[in-house]
Amino acid sequence: MLPAKNLPAENPRISPWLIRTEAEKPLSYQLLTSNVRELAPAVDALHKLQADAIDLNMGCPAPAVGKLGAGFRLMEQPDTARSIVAEARHRTTLPLTVKIRLGAELDEAKLKSFCTMLQDEGIDMLSVHARLKNESFARKPRWEWIAKVKEWMRVPVIVNGGIFTVQDAENCLHVSGADGLMLGRGAVIKPWLFADIARDIYGSSLARSAVSLPAMYCKFVDLLSEFFPPERRLGRLKEFTHYFAKNYKFGHRLAMRVQSSPTVDAVRDRAALFFERNRENS
Ligand SMILES: Cc1cc2nc3c(=O)[nH]c(=O)nc-3n(C[C@H](O)[C@H](O)[C@H](O)COP(=O)(O)O)c2cc1C
């Protein structure tokens, strides 16, 4: 989620938001904006970064984002949303996509009108987080609503929300009839879930490899040190640990110890001790 306003001034060689490796291709960049005038420079910057696609965020319900008129607020301001999509469409020939939620409340007519407006303005794909604006992540997503969205749309529809296992993915595709899946928290908790889904649902021939949780955690810390500036490493590691710890029965203990760690080295030591004591889970 890149604020369009700041993007043109970011240095892609050092910005933690923009650093990209060869492995990350194709890569779509998501823009956050409520101001049509910010689009031309932001899209130019994305062309320079060799973006493979551009996504527009119209689903983020965070109050700080809403205050700027961006994210989910655009679903309540369809005229502004329309002009943003039209301008983005005018500025790029790259695949242009939008991510939304179901709405503020369940309102089929309103949702349909918003989705078809996006399509009429020329988007190439729509991703839908199958929850309402104020619904917590703990609530079961409404995958069946994506089946409705699918009926209205000619462009591919991607379903998002509540996919943590291959079985979830299978159920979700069955209920929603969506053209593809988007993983949120599941991608951070189990980064190998993409490979499992690709193999078990889409018939990919990717080899199945044993996952070592401690090795994965150490690799994450190494990559942080390689790609992130020192002042950003600890915070990002704490965020990652919050999700990663869910792989363990007593993961909250790891999360708590990391949360109170003063340095990345302290995290390494505390995590090593946790892994030693929880070997049977690894
Ligand atoms: C820490 C965090 C950061 C997120 N950042 C973004 C973001 O930058 N852009 C976006 O469209 N959604 C973002 N989301 C929402 C997810 O993409 C997704 O819609 C949501 O987590 C529901 O999917 P899930 O149940 O698979 O997690 C974020 C979610 C979390 C938990």
The ligand as a MOL file (V3000), in Angstrom:
LIG
                    3D

  0  0  0     0  0            999 V3000
M  V30 BEGIN CTAB
M  V30 COUNTS 31 33 0 0 0
M  V30 BEGIN ATOM
M  V30 1 C -0.9420 -6.3560 8.7950 0
M  V30 2 C -1.8760 -6.2430 7.6090 0
M  V30 3 C -1.5460 -5.3820 6.5730 0
M  V30 4 C -2.3980 -5.2500 5.4690 0
M  V30 5 N -2.0540 -4.4090 4.4580 0
M  V30 6 C -2.8630 -4.3110 3.3830 0
M  V30 7 C -2.5150 -3.4850 2.2880 0
M  V30 8 O -1.4690 -2.8340 2.2880 0
M  V30 9 N -3.3600 -3.4260 1.2440 0
M  V30 10 C -4.5230 -4.1640 1.2030 0
M  V30 11 O -5.2510 -4.0860 0.2080 0
M  V30 12 N -4.8740 -4.9420 2.2160 0
M  V30 13 C -4.0800 -5.0460 3.3010 0
M  V30 14 N -4.4370 -5.8560 4.3250 0
M  V30 15 C -5.7040 -6.6200 4.2480 0
M  V30 16 C -5.4340 -7.9770 3.6010 0
M  V30 17 O -4.9910 -7.8100 2.2690 0
M  V30 18 C -6.6920 -8.8220 3.5730 0
M  V30 19 O -7.6860 -8.1490 2.8650 0
M  V30 20 C -7.2100 -9.1550 4.9550 0
M  V30 21 O -6.1500 -9.4710 5.8500 0
M  V30 22 C -8.2000 -10.3260 4.8840 0
M  V30 23 O -7.5670 -11.4570 4.3330 0
M  V30 24 P -7.0650 -12.6540 5.2890 0
M  V30 25 O -8.2880 -13.1080 6.0760 0
M  V30 26 O -6.5360 -13.6850 4.3240 0
M  V30 27 O -6.0260 -12.0910 6.1880 0
M  V30 28 C -3.6040 -6.0060 5.4230 0
M  V30 29 C -3.9240 -6.8770 6.4750 0
M  V30 30 C -3.0810 -6.9990 7.5630 0
M  V30 31 C -3.4590 -7.9600 8.6660 0
M  V30 END ATOM
M  V30 BEGIN BOND
M  V30 1 1 1 2
M  V30 2 1 2 3
M  V30 3 2 2 30
M  V30 4 2 3 4
M  V30 5 1 4 5
M  V30 6 1 4 28
M  V30 7 2 5 6
M  V30 8 1 6 7
M  V30 9 1 6 13
M  V30 10 2 7 8
M  V30 11 1 7 9
M  V30 12 1 9 10
M  V30 13 2 10 11
M  V30 14 1 10 12
M  V30 15 2 12 13
M  V30 16 1 13 14
M  V30 17 1 14 15
M  V30 18 1 14 28
M  V30 19 1 15 16
M  V30 20 1 16 17
M  V30 21 1 16 18
M  V30 22 1 18 19
M  V30 23 1 18 20
M  V30 24 1 20 21
M  V30 25 1 20 22
M  V30 26 1 22 23
M  V30 27 1 23 24
M  V30 28 2 24 25
M  V30 29 1 24 26
M  V30 30 1 24 27
M  V30 31 2 28 29
M  V30 32 1 29 30
M  V30 33 1 30 31
M  V30 END BOND
M  V30 END CTAB
M  END
